[in-house]
Amino acid sequence: MAVRDELPPILNALLHIYVTAELNEEIFWILEAKVQVGKKKTGRYGMDL
């Protein structure tokens, strides 16, 4: 199977996560916890993950 055949299902899943508020909030909460572990909360207002 070519890579281009794998891309549409991945994009559909990402779109579903983006437009579903509950999933979006949960996924970004998990990502923020993983990415920012042990780091200071610095940056500019509105520049969230």
Phi and psi in radians as a Rosetta constraint file:
Dihedral C 1 N 2 CA 2 C 2 CIRCULARHARMONIC -1.361 0.35
Dihedral N 2 CA 2 C 2 N 3 CIRCULARHARMONIC 2.750 0.35
Dihedral C 2 N 3 CA 3 C 3 CIRCULARHARMONIC -1.062 0.35
Dihedral N 3 CA 3 C 3 N 4 CIRCULARHARMONIC -0.645 0.35
Dihedral C 3 N 4 CA 4 C 4 CIRCULARHARMONIC -1.115 0.35
Dihedral N 4 CA 4 C 4 N 5 CIRCULARHARMONIC -0.453 0.35
Dihedral C 4 N 5 CA 5 C 5 CIRCULARHARMONIC -1.316 0.35
Dihedral N 5 CA 5 C 5 N 6 CIRCULARHARMONIC -0.380 0.35
Dihedral C 5 N 6 CA 6 C 6 CIRCULARHARMONIC -1.529 0.35
Dihedral N 6 CA 6 C 6 N 7 CIRCULARHARMONIC -0.358 0.35
Dihedral C 6 N 7 CA 7 C 7 CIRCULARHARMONIC -1.209 0.35
Dihedral N 7 CA 7 C 7 N 8 CIRCULARHARMONIC -0.787 0.35
Dihedral C 7 N 8 CA 8 C 8 CIRCULARHARMONIC -0.975 0.35
Dihedral N 8 CA 8 C 8 N 9 CIRCULARHARMONIC -0.759 0.35
Dihedral C 8 N 9 CA 9 C 9 CIRCULARHARMONIC -1.117 0.35
Dihedral N 9 CA 9 C 9 N 10 CIRCULARHARMONIC -0.609 0.35
Dihedral C 9 N 10 CA 10 C 10 CIRCULARHARMONIC -1.165 0.35
Dihedral N 10 CA 10 C 10 N 11 CIRCULARHARMONIC -0.776 0.35
Dihedral C 10 N 11 CA 11 C 11 CIRCULARHARMONIC -1.118 0.35
Dihedral N 11 CA 11 C 11 N 12 CIRCULARHARMONIC -0.681 0.35
Dihedral C 11 N 12 CA 12 C 12 CIRCULARHARMONIC -1.101 0.35
Dihedral N 12 CA 12 C 12 N 13 CIRCULARHARMONIC -0.714 0.35
Dihedral C 12 N 13 CA 13 C 13 CIRCULARHARMONIC -1.133 0.35
Dihedral N 13 CA 13 C 13 N 14 CIRCULARHARMONIC -0.756 0.35
Dihedral C 13 N 14 CA 14 C 14 CIRCULARHARMONIC -1.127 0.35
Dihedral N 14 CA 14 C 14 N 15 CIRCULARHARMONIC -0.692 0.35
Dihedral C 14 N 15 CA 15 C 15 CIRCULARHARMONIC -1.101 0.35
Dihedral N 15 CA 15 C 15 N 16 CIRCULARHARMONIC -0.746 0.35
Dihedral C 15 N 16 CA 16 C 16 CIRCULARHARMONIC -1.060 0.35
Dihedral N 16 CA 16 C 16 N 17 CIRCULARHARMONIC -0.763 0.35
Dihedral C 16 N 17 CA 17 C 17 CIRCULARHARMONIC -1.100 0.35
Dihedral N 17 CA 17 C 17 N 18 CIRCULARHARMONIC -0.733 0.35
Dihedral C 17 N 18 CA 18 C 18 CIRCULARHARMONIC -1.144 0.35
Dihedral N 18 CA 18 C 18 N 19 CIRCULARHARMONIC -0.726 0.35
Dihedral C 18 N 19 CA 19 C 19 CIRCULARHARMONIC -1.533 0.35
Dihedral N 19 CA 19 C 19 N 20 CIRCULARHARMONIC -0.225 0.35
Dihedral C 19 N 20 CA 20 C 20 CIRCULARHARMONIC -1.675 0.35
Dihedral N 20 CA 20 C 20 N 21 CIRCULARHARMONIC 1.856 0.35
Dihedral C 20 N 21 CA 21 C 21 CIRCULARHARMONIC -0.962 0.35
Dihedral N 21 CA 21 C 21 N 22 CIRCULARHARMONIC -0.756 0.35
Dihedral C 21 N 22 CA 22 C 22 CIRCULARHARMONIC -1.114 0.35
Dihedral N 22 CA 22 C 22 N 23 CIRCULARHARMONIC -0.774 0.35
Dihedral C 22 N 23 CA 23 C 23 CIRCULARHARMONIC -1.160 0.35
Dihedral N 23 CA 23 C 23 N 24 CIRCULARHARMONIC -0.770 0.35
Dihedral C 23 N 24 CA 24 C 24 CIRCULARHARMONIC -1.002 0.35
Dihedral N 24 CA 24 C 24 N 25 CIRCULARHARMONIC -0.851 0.35
Dihedral C 24 N 25 CA 25 C 25 CIRCULARHARMONIC -1.094 0.35
Dihedral N 25 CA 25 C 25 N 26 CIRCULARHARMONIC -0.784 0.35
Dihedral C 25 N 26 CA 26 C 26 CIRCULARHARMONIC -1.138 0.35
Dihedral N 26 CA 26 C 26 N 27 CIRCULARHARMONIC -0.806 0.35
Dihedral C 26 N 27 CA 27 C 27 CIRCULARHARMONIC -1.097 0.35
Dihedral N 27 CA 27 C 27 N 28 CIRCULARHARMONIC -0.794 0.35
Dihedral C 27 N 28 CA 28 C 28 CIRCULARHARMONIC -1.224 0.35
Dihedral N 28 CA 28 C 28 N 29 CIRCULARHARMONIC -0.493 0.35
Dihedral C 28 N 29 CA 29 C 29 CIRCULARHARMONIC -1.135 0.35
Dihedral N 29 CA 29 C 29 N 30 CIRCULARHARMONIC -0.767 0.35
Dihedral C 29 N 30 CA 30 C 30 CIRCULARHARMONIC -1.122 0.35
Dihedral N 30 CA 30 C 30 N 31 CIRCULARHARMONIC -0.814 0.35
Dihedral C 30 N 31 CA 31 C 31 CIRCULARHARMONIC -1.056 0.35
Dihedral N 31 CA 31 C 31 N 32 CIRCULARHARMONIC -0.771 0.35
Dihedral C 31 N 32 CA 32 C 32 CIRCULARHARMONIC -1.073 0.35
Dihedral N 32 CA 32 C 32 N 33 CIRCULARHARMONIC -0.730 0.35
Dihedral C 32 N 33 CA 33 C 33 CIRCULARHARMONIC -1.096 0.35
Dihedral N 33 CA 33 C 33 N 34 CIRCULARHARMONIC -0.688 0.35
Dihedral C 33 N 34 CA 34 C 34 CIRCULARHARMONIC -1.307 0.35
Dihedral N 34 CA 34 C 34 N 35 CIRCULARHARMONIC -0.733 0.35
Dihedral C 34 N 35 CA 35 C 35 CIRCULARHARMONIC -1.310 0.35
Dihedral N 35 CA 35 C 35 N 36 CIRCULARHARMONIC -0.667 0.35
Dihedral C 35 N 36 CA 36 C 36 CIRCULARHARMONIC -1.695 0.35
Dihedral N 36 CA 36 C 36 N 37 CIRCULARHARMONIC 0.168 0.35
Dihedral C 36 N 37 CA 37 C 37 CIRCULARHARMONIC -1.107 0.35
Dihedral N 37 CA 37 C 37 N 38 CIRCULARHARMONIC 2.212 0.35
Dihedral C 37 N 38 CA 38 C 38 CIRCULARHARMONIC 1.357 0.35
Dihedral N 38 CA 38 C 38 N 39 CIRCULARHARMONIC 0.160 0.35
Dihedral C 38 N 39 CA 39 C 39 CIRCULARHARMONIC -1.969 0.35
Dihedral N 39 CA 39 C 39 N 40 CIRCULARHARMONIC 2.654 0.35
Dihedral C 39 N 40 CA 40 C 40 CIRCULARHARMONIC -1.272 0.35
Dihedral N 40 CA 40 C 40 N 41 CIRCULARHARMONIC 2.625 0.35
Dihedral C 40 N 41 CA 41 C 41 CIRCULARHARMONIC -1.476 0.35
Dihedral N 41 CA 41 C 41 N 42 CIRCULARHARMONIC 1.544 0.35
Dihedral C 41 N 42 CA 42 C 42 CIRCULARHARMONIC -2.070 0.35
Dihedral N 42 CA 42 C 42 N 43 CIRCULARHARMONIC 3.031 0.35
Dihedral C 42 N 43 CA 43 C 43 CIRCULARHARMONIC 2.139 0.35
Dihedral N 43 CA 43 C 43 N 44 CIRCULARHARMONIC -2.998 0.35
Dihedral C 43 N 44 CA 44 C 44 CIRCULARHARMONIC -1.800 0.35
Dihedral N 44 CA 44 C 44 N 45 CIRCULARHARMONIC 2.737 0.35
Dihedral C 44 N 45 CA 45 C 45 CIRCULARHARMONIC -1.044 0.35
Dihedral N 45 CA 45 C 45 N 46 CIRCULARHARMONIC 2.283 0.35
Dihedral C 45 N 46 CA 46 C 46 CIRCULARHARMONIC 1.509 0.35
Dihedral N 46 CA 46 C 46 N 47 CIRCULARHARMONIC -0.028 0.35
Dihedral C 46 N 47 CA 47 C 47 CIRCULARHARMONIC -1.752 0.35
Dihedral N 47 CA 47 C 47 N 48 CIRCULARHARMONIC 1.047 0.35
Dihedral C 47 N 48 CA 48 C 48 CIRCULARHARMONIC -1.399 0.35
Dihedral N 48 CA 48 C 48 N 49 CIRCULARHARMONIC 3.055 0.35
